[in-house]
Every structure is written in structure tokens, then in C-alpha cells.
Amino acid sequence: VREILGGNQRMTLAVAAIPKDKLQHFGAGAVIAGFGAAVMVLLTGDTALGLALGFALGAGAGLLKELYDSKHGGHVELKDYLATAAGSGAGVLAFLAVMAV
């Protein structure tokens, strides 16, 4: 992590302080939303619509996971959903950055 962040030790410590499950939620949201945005832009040709639908897909997946947990004895946590939604935002922004290149 330190190499990626240019050796910034404070940033490394901040990332290390984030619980693993929150990083997993963030990553899942980013992948689902980024992939969803890419597919939707290809299908519709509309970048804004693709980004919105990609975000909705990632955030919706997080919501569905928390609903599943609530019905099947899992641990429901707002922070899990927020991490997934934040990852969804990062995923669509990453897709937008790739499109701009």
C-alpha cells in the first residue's frame, strides 16, 4: 500500500484502520457500479444515464445484501451499506475517468 500511495505513512495507517469488511463492501460496490455503468453506457449510448444506473446497481446491491442479512440472521449494519454506496460512487467515477482517457 505504501508504494501505491507514494510512501505517505499517514495514509497507509488510515487505510489500515478501516475494518476489512468495510473495504470489501467498498470494493464490491465499486466493481458492481463500474461494470454496470460500462454495460449501460454501451447499451444506451447515454453516459449520464449509464453512470446513474451503474451507481443505482451498486448501491442497490448493498441494500439487497443488508435486507438479506435482516431476513436470514445476518448482521445488519448501516456502515456496511454506506461503504458499498461509497464504493459505488468511486466505481462510476473510475469508469468516467477511464472514458475520459
C-alpha positions in Angstrom: 0.0 0.0 0.0 2.8 2.4 0.8 4.3 2.2 -2.7 0.9 2.9 -4.3 0.4 5.9 -2.1 3.9 7.3 -2.6 5.2 6.4 0.8 2.7 8.5 2.7 2.7 6.8 6.1 -0.3 8.6 7.5 -2.4 7.5 4.5 -1.2 3.9 5.0 -2.2 3.9 8.6 -5.6 5.4 7.8 -6.3 2.7 5.2 -5.1 0.0 7.7 -7.5 1.4 10.3 -10.5 0.7 8.1 -12.1 -2.7 9.0 -11.6 -5.4 6.4 -15.4 -5.9 5.9 -15.9 -2.2 5.1 -13.1 -2.4 2.5 -14.8 -5.5 1.0 -18.2 -3.6 0.8 -16.4 -0.7 -0.8 -14.7 -2.9 -3.3 -17.9 -4.8 -4.2 -19.8 -1.6 -4.7 -17.0 -0.2 -6.9 -16.9 -3.3 -9.1 -20.6 -3.7 -9.5 -21.2 0.0 -10.2 -18.3 0.4 -12.6 -19.2 -2.7 -14.5 -22.9 -1.7 -14.5 -22.1 1.8 -15.8 -19.9 0.4 -18.6 -22.6 -2.0 -19.7 -25.4 0.6 -19.5 -23.3 3.2 -21.5 -22.7 0.5 -24.2 -26.4 -0.4 -24.3 -27.9 3.1 -24.2 -25.1 5.3 -25.6 -26.0 7.8 -22.8 -23.1 8.4 -20.4 -25.2 10.2 -17.7 -27.8 7.5 -17.7 -25.2 4.8 -17.6 -23.5 6.4 -14.6 -26.7 6.9 -12.7 -27.8 3.3 -13.4 -24.4 1.9 -12.5 -24.5 3.8 -9.2 -28.0 2.6 -8.6 -27.0 -1.0 -9.3 -24.1 -0.9 -6.9 -26.0 0.8 -4.1 -29.0 -1.4 -4.7 -26.9 -4.5 -4.4 -25.7 -3.2 -1.0 -29.2 -2.5 0.1 -30.4 -6.0 -1.0 -27.5 -7.6 0.9 -28.5 -5.8 4.1 -32.1 -6.9 3.6 -31.0 -10.5 3.0 -29.0 -10.3 6.2 -32.0 -9.0 8.1 -34.1 -11.9 7.0 -31.5 -14.7 7.4 -29.9 -13.9 10.7 -27.0 -11.9 9.4 -25.7 -8.7 11.0 -27.3 -5.6 9.5 -25.2 -2.5 9.7 -25.7 0.9 8.2 -21.9 1.4 7.9 -21.8 -1.7 5.6 -24.4 -0.1 3.3 -22.6 3.3 3.4 -19.3 1.6 2.4 -21.0 -0.1 -0.5 -22.6 3.1 -1.6 -19.3 5.0 -1.3 -17.7 2.3 -3.4 -20.4 2.6 -6.0 -19.7 6.3 -6.3 -16.0 5.5 -6.7 -16.7 2.9 -9.3 -18.7 5.2 -11.5 -16.1 7.9 -11.1 -13.4 5.5 -12.1 -15.3 4.4 -15.1 -15.8 8.1 -16.0 -12.1 8.7 -15.7 -11.3 5.8 -17.9 -13.8 7.1 -20.5 -12.0 10.5 -20.5 -8.6 9.0 -21.4 
